[in-house]
Amino acid sequence: MEDTEKNAVESTGSTPGTTTPNSLQKTPTHNSPGFSLPRWRKYIILFIVSWMTLAVTFSSTALLPATPEIATEFNTTSEILNITNAGVLLAMGFSTLLWGPLTILIGRRVSYNIAVAVLVTASGLTAGSRSMGWFTACRILGGFTGTSFMVSGQTVLADIFEPEVRGTAVGLFMLGTVTGPAIGIPPPLTTCQTPTNKAGTAPCIGGIIVTFTSWRYIYWLQTAMAGLGMVLSLMFVPEVQQEPSTEKEQKKKQITLRYALKVFNPLRVFRLWLYPNIFLSFLTCGLLSTYLYALLSSARTIFNPRFNLTSALVSGLFYLAPGSGFLIGSVLGGRLSDRAVHKYIARRGFRLPQDRLNSGLVMLSLVLPGATLIYAWTLDQEVGGMPVPIIAGFVGGVGLMGSFNGLNTYAAEALPAHRAEVIAGKYIVQYIFSAGASALVVPLVEKIGVGWTFTICMHPVSFSVLAVVGLS
């Protein structure tokens, strides 16, 4: 289907519900002031925004190996701590409803640096917390900065990188979002893990810290990481956002209580879901996130009984395979995304935002489903030994992130007049799907087996192919 509705909004800044002609329109190119920044500064900014996503996602998983120790210190249970983890994830998912409006009211650079400062403060307070209540409150406060770095970071990149190279920039930016969980995430806790038995600690940074020192150093490390990001952000991240004239006129108006309430109205985000193209792209990202967290959350539960593994140091090494695939897929997906844009510019003389979605079709339709089915059924039928699912996990990681890139970059380009709101809505959907997958995949594997569980995961991915084809 042709994305005419979206193209009209790009040129007019209209809101959902606007009727547009059913004809193909050229996507206008706004000459953002950020395009003129020196290349070296652009890549420093790229490093900073990617680094901050790594810092905020790292602790969300790195703390899990320390659950028994924390429960003992605060005289609570692992179940209560898991509830607080869910609260942190929800705070991360909906944090953009706060930081997005602040960006409009006080500017992107100021709101971004405030979010970094809050993360630094919350991380330090969490590290020094002496009660369960203080620990929980500080964790949720830190989590509430979560998606602000992803939304603001991706929006900043759209401001400073031209569309022809934007996909590569987004691919490099995503290295932070996938590296954080990859180096922090441990396998699910098992009965071999107790406060006095650390043999079950996962081979990740969090596990290493808990093995040799206190869990508090996980948050001291995050404090240092966020502190470095804050220094670099204050030095190099400029205020260069480019908006349609109607928004500029609004920004020039005196900020009143009525205007502030209008800006903080969450319908600014949710009403954009009325666009079929926007909704389908969100849904596709959510379904891909379901696969991602199903893979990461169930790996040790599957690998330990299949290969008679008793040490998390061995079983946890599996995470290196999809983690490496994520890194390669992010960069490769960015290159393919930009190549698709160049191809369609050469073909028709101008680009459309949905052009880059074609770059992920092979990954979505062949690489990711094929690797996933090989991974699942070789484990289910106990054939092929350990190398086959490890290789399949790597290939699946490449396919997943290769698919994600075009969708992520499309979110920043689909509605330039509402860029931040579109990206915010995408991350809300992704976190909802991710939370569901994390909670349900292990019980489902235990109920119907790994083969059918991941086969079911492939049906949503198949829908993703149809959705992307429709968008492009």
C-alpha positions in Angstrom: 0.0 0.0 0.0 1.3 3.5 -0.8 2.1 5.6 2.2 0.3 8.7 0.9 -1.4 9.6 4.2 2.0 9.8 5.9 3.6 11.8 3.1 0.9 14.4 3.3 1.5 14.7 7.0 5.2 15.2 6.5 4.6 18.2 4.3 1.7 19.7 6.2 2.2 18.6 9.8 -1.4 17.6 10.0 -2.8 15.4 12.7 -4.4 11.9 12.6 -7.7 11.8 10.8 -6.7 14.2 8.1 -8.0 13.2 4.6 -5.3 13.2 1.9 -5.3 12.6 -1.8 -4.7 9.0 -2.9 -1.6 9.8 -4.8 2.2 9.4 -4.4 3.9 12.4 -3.1 7.5 13.2 -2.8 8.9 13.2 0.8 10.2 16.6 1.6 13.7 17.0 3.0 14.1 19.4 5.8 17.6 20.9 6.0 18.2 20.5 9.7 20.9 22.8 11.1 22.5 19.6 12.5 23.3 18.4 9.0 26.1 21.0 8.9 27.9 19.8 12.0 31.4 18.4 11.4 31.5 14.7 10.9 33.8 14.1 13.9 31.2 15.8 16.2 28.4 13.8 14.7 30.1 10.5 15.6 30.9 11.8 19.1 27.2 12.5 19.6 26.4 9.1 18.2 28.7 7.5 20.7 27.2 9.5 23.6 23.6 8.6 22.8 24.5 5.0 22.3 26.6 4.9 25.5 23.6 6.2 27.5 21.3 3.4 26.2 24.0 0.9 27.2 24.2 2.4 30.7 20.5 2.4 31.4 19.8 -1.1 30.0 22.8 -2.7 31.6 21.7 -2.7 35.2 18.1 -3.8 34.4 19.5 -7.3 33.8 22.9 -7.2 35.6 21.2 -7.1 39.0 19.3 -10.3 38.6 22.2 -12.6 39.6 22.3 -10.8 42.9 18.7 -11.4 43.8 19.4 -13.9 46.6 22.0 -11.6 48.2 19.8 -8.6 48.1 16.8 -10.5 49.4 18.9 -11.7 52.4 20.3 -8.2 53.1 16.9 -6.5 53.1 15.0 -9.4 54.8 12.7 -9.9 51.8 12.1 -12.6 49.2 13.1 -13.1 45.6 9.4 -12.9 44.6 9.2 -9.4 46.1 12.3 -8.3 44.2 10.9 -9.7 41.0 7.9 -7.5 41.5 10.2 -4.5 41.9 11.9 -5.5 38.6 8.5 -5.5 36.9 8.0 -2.0 38.3 11.3 -0.8 36.9 10.4 -2.2 33.4 7.0 -0.5 33.5 8.7 2.8 34.6 11.1 2.4 31.6 8.3 1.7 29.2 6.2 4.7 30.1 8.9 7.2 31.0 8.7 8.7 27.6 5.3 10.2 28.5 7.2 12.5 30.9 10.4 13.2 29.0 8.8 13.8 25.6 6.7 16.7 26.8 9.7 18.1 28.8 11.6 18.1 25.5 8.9 20.4 24.0 8.8 22.7 27.0 12.4 23.2 27.8 14.3 21.9 24.8 15.8 18.5 23.9 19.4 19.2 25.1 18.3 20.4 28.5 15.7 17.6 29.1 18.3 15.0 27.9 20.9 16.2 30.4 18.4 16.4 33.2 17.5 12.7 32.5 21.2 11.8 32.6 21.6 13.7 35.9 18.6 11.8 37.4 20.1 8.5 36.3 23.4 9.4 37.9 21.7 10.4 41.1 19.3 7.4 41.2 22.2 4.9 40.5 24.3 6.4 43.3 21.4 6.4 45.8 20.5 2.8 44.9 24.1 1.7 45.5 24.0 3.3 48.9 20.5 2.3 49.9 20.0 0.8 53.4 16.3 -0.3 53.2 14.1 -2.2 50.8 11.8 0.8 50.4 14.7 3.2 49.5 16.2 0.6 47.2 12.9 0.1 45.4 12.2 3.8 45.1 15.6 4.7 43.8 15.5 1.8 41.2 12.1 2.9 39.9 13.4 6.5 39.7 16.4 5.4 37.7 14.2 3.2 35.5 11.9 6.2 34.8 14.7 7.7 32.7 14.9 4.5 30.5 13.3 5.1 27.2 14.0 8.8 27.3 17.6 8.0 26.1 16.3 5.8 23.3 13.7 8.2 22.1 15.8 11.3 22.5 18.9 9.6 21.1 17.2 8.4 18.0 15.6 11.8 17.5 18.9 13.6 17.8 20.4 11.3 15.2 17.5 12.1 12.8 18.4 15.8 13.4 22.1 15.5 12.6 22.4 12.7 10.0 21.1 13.0 6.5 18.5 10.5 5.4 20.9 8.8 3.0 23.2 7.7 5.9 20.7 7.7 8.8 20.2 4.0 8.7 23.9 3.3 9.4 23.8 5.8 12.3 20.8 4.1 13.8 22.4 0.7 13.4 25.4 1.9 15.3 23.2 3.6 17.9 21.4 0.3 18.5 24.7 -1.3 19.5 24.1 0.3 22.9 20.6 -1.0 23.3 21.6 -4.6 22.5 25.0 -4.6 24.2 23.5 -3.5 27.6 21.3 -6.6 28.0 23.8 -8.9 26.3 26.6 -8.1 28.9 24.2 -7.8 31.8 21.6 -10.5 31.3 22.0 -13.8 33.2 20.1 -17.0 32.7 17.0 -17.5 34.9 17.7 -18.3 38.5 17.7 -22.0 39.4 17.6 -23.9 42.7 21.4 -24.2 42.7 21.6 -20.5 43.4 21.5 -19.5 47.1 22.9 -16.6 49.0 25.9 -18.8 50.0 26.3 -20.7 46.8 27.6 -18.5 44.0 28.5 -21.3 41.6 25.3 -20.6 39.8 26.1 -17.0 39.1 25.8 -16.0 35.4 28.9 -15.2 33.4 28.0 -11.6 32.8 29.3 -8.4 34.4 26.6 -8.6 37.1 27.5 -12.1 37.8 31.2 -11.4 38.0 30.7 -8.5 40.4 28.4 -10.5 42.7 30.9 -13.4 42.7 33.9 -11.3 43.8 32.4 -8.4 45.7 29.1 -6.7 46.7 26.0 -6.2 44.5 26.3 -2.5 45.2 29.2 -2.2 42.8 26.8 -2.9 40.0 25.2 0.4 40.7 28.4 2.2 41.4 29.5 1.0 37.9 26.3 2.4 36.4 26.8 5.6 38.3 30.3 6.0 36.7 29.0 5.1 33.2 26.2 7.6 33.4 28.5 10.2 34.9 30.8 9.8 31.9 27.8 10.2 29.6 26.8 13.3 31.4 30.2 15.0 31.0 30.3 14.1 27.3 26.7 15.2 26.7 27.3 18.6 28.3 30.3 19.1 26.1 29.1 17.9 22.7 25.3 17.4 22.4 23.8 20.5 20.8 20.2 21.8 20.6 19.7 21.3 16.8 16.2 20.0 16.5 14.3 20.8 13.3 10.6 21.2 13.4 7.8 22.4 11.1 7.0 26.1 11.3 3.7 25.4 13.2 5.6 23.8 16.0 8.2 26.6 16.0 5.4 29.1 16.4 4.1 27.1 19.3 7.5 27.1 21.0 7.7 30.9 20.7 4.4 31.2 22.6 4.5 31.9 26.3 4.3 28.6 28.2 1.0 28.6 30.1 -0.6 26.1 32.3 -3.1 25.2 29.6 -0.3 24.7 27.1 1.7 22.6 29.5 -1.3 20.4 30.2 -1.8 20.0 26.5 1.8 19.0 26.0 1.6 16.4 28.8 -1.6 14.9 27.4 -0.6 11.2 26.6 -3.0 11.3 23.6 -0.3 13.1 21.8 1.4 9.7 21.6 -1.5 7.3 21.4 -3.6 9.1 18.8 -0.8 8.6 16.2 -1.6 4.9 16.5 -4.7 5.6 14.5 -2.5 5.6 11.4 -2.5 2.1 10.1 1.1 2.4 8.9 2.3 3.6 12.3 0.3 0.9 14.1 1.6 -1.9 11.9 5.2 -0.8 12.3 4.8 -0.7 16.1 3.2 -4.1 16.1 6.0 -5.5 14.0 8.6 -4.1 16.4 6.6 -5.6 19.3 6.5 -9.0 17.7 10.2 -9.0 17.1 10.8 -8.0 20.7 8.7 -11.0 21.7 11.1 -13.3 19.9 14.1 -11.4 21.3 13.1 -11.8 25.0 11.7 -15.3 24.5 15.2 -16.3 23.2 17.1 -14.6 26.0 14.8 -15.5 28.9 14.5 -19.3 28.2 18.1 -20.2 27.1 19.4 -21.6 30.3 16.1 -23.4 31.1 16.5 -25.1 27.8 20.2 -25.7 27.6 20.8 -27.1 31.1 18.6 -30.2 30.9 19.4 -30.8 27.2 23.2 -30.9 27.7 23.3 -31.8 31.4 24.9 -28.6 32.4 25.3 -27.7 36.0 27.5 -24.6 35.8 26.1 -21.3 34.7 29.6 -20.4 33.5 29.2 -22.9 30.7 25.5 -22.6 29.9 25.6 -18.8 30.0 28.2 -18.7 27.3 25.4 -19.3 24.9 24.5 -15.6 25.2 27.7 -14.8 23.4 26.2 -16.3 20.2 23.0 -14.2 19.9 24.8 -11.2 21.4 27.4 -11.3 18.6 24.6 -11.7 16.1 22.9 -8.6 17.5 26.0 -6.5 17.1 26.7 -7.7 13.5 23.0 -7.5 12.6 22.7 -3.9 13.9 25.6 -2.7 11.7 24.6 -4.8 8.7 21.0 -3.7 8.9 22.0 -0.1 8.9 24.1 -0.5 5.8 21.3 -2.4 4.0 18.8 0.2 5.1 20.8 3.1 3.6 21.5 1.0 0.4 17.8 0.6 -0.1 17.3 4.4 0.2 20.0 5.0 -2.4 18.5 2.4 -4.7 15.0 4.0 -4.7 16.4 7.5 -5.1 18.3 6.4 -8.2 15.1 4.6 -9.5 12.5 7.4 -9.0 14.6 10.5 -8.2 13.4 10.9 -4.6 12.9 8.8 -1.5 10.0 7.7 0.6 10.4 6.8 4.3 9.0 3.3 3.7 11.7 2.6 1.1 14.2 1.4 3.7 11.7 -1.2 5.0 12.5 -3.3 1.9 16.0 -3.9 3.3 14.7 -6.1 6.0 12.4 -8.4 4.1 15.0 -11.2 3.5 15.9 -11.1 7.2 12.3 -11.3 8.2 11.1 -13.9 5.7 14.1 -16.2 5.5 17.0 -15.6 7.9 15.2 -15.1 11.2 12.5 -17.8 10.8 14.9 -20.4 9.4 17.4 -19.9 12.2 14.7 -20.0 14.8 13.2 -23.2 13.6 16.5 -24.9 13.4 17.4 -23.7 16.9 14.1 -24.8 18.4 13.6 -28.2 16.8 17.2 -29.4 17.1 16.9 -28.7 20.8 13.5 -30.3 21.0 14.5 -33.5 19.2 17.9 -33.5 20.8 19.8 -33.7 17.5 22.9 -31.9 16.2 24.6 -31.4 19.6 25.4 -28.0 21.1 27.0 -26.3 18.0 23.8 -26.3 15.9 21.6 -24.2 18.3 24.6 -22.0 19.1 25.1 -21.2 15.4 21.4 -20.9 14.9 21.2 -18.4 17.8 24.0 -16.3 16.2 22.3 -16.3 12.8 18.9 -15.5 14.4 20.5 -12.6 16.2 21.8 -11.2 12.9 18.4 -11.7 11.3 16.6 -10.0 14.2 18.6 -6.8 14.3 18.9 -6.7 10.5 15.1 -6.6 10.5 14.8 -4.1 13.3 17.0 -1.4 11.7 14.7 -0.4 8.9 11.7 -0.2 11.3 13.6 1.9 13.8 14.7 4.3 11.3 11.3 4.4 9.7 9.8 5.5 13.0 12.0 8.6 13.0 11.0 9.5 9.4 7.4 8.5 9.1 5.9 11.7 10.7 8.6 14.3 11.0 6.2 16.7 12.6 5.6 14.2 15.4 8.9 12.4 15.4 9.4 12.1 19.1 5.9 10.9 19.7 6.1 8.2 17.1 9.4 6.9 18.5 8.0 7.0 22.0 4.9 5.0 21.0 7.2 2.4 19.4 9.1 1.8 22.6 6.0 1.6 24.7 4.7 -1.2 22.5 8.1 -2.9 22.5 8.3 -2.9 26.3 4.7 -4.3 26.7 5.5 -7.2 24.3 8.9 -7.8 25.9 7.5 -8.0 29.4 4.9 -10.5 28.3 7.5 -12.7 26.6 9.8 -12.6 29.6 7.0 -13.7 31.9 5.4 -16.4 29.7 8.1 -18.1 27.7 9.6 -20.4 30.4 6.2 -21.7 31.5 5.2 -22.3 27.9 8.5 -24.2 27.2 7.8 -26.4 30.2 4.2 -27.0 29.0 4.5 -27.7 25.3 8.3 -27.9 24.7 10.8 -25.6 23.0 10.0 -26.7 19.5 6.3 -25.7 19.5 7.0 -22.6 21.7 9.4 -21.1 19.1 7.2 -22.3 16.2 4.4 -20.3 17.7 6.9 -17.3 17.9 7.3 -17.7 14.2 3.7 -17.0 13.4 3.9 -13.4 14.6 7.1 -13.0 12.7 5.3 -14.2 9.6 2.7 -11.6 10.2 5.6 -9.1 10.5 6.6 -10.0 6.9 3.1 -9.2 5.7 3.0 -6.0 7.7 6.3 -4.8 6.3 5.3 -5.7 2.8 2.2 -3.7 3.3 4.1 -0.7 4.6 6.7 -0.8 1.8 
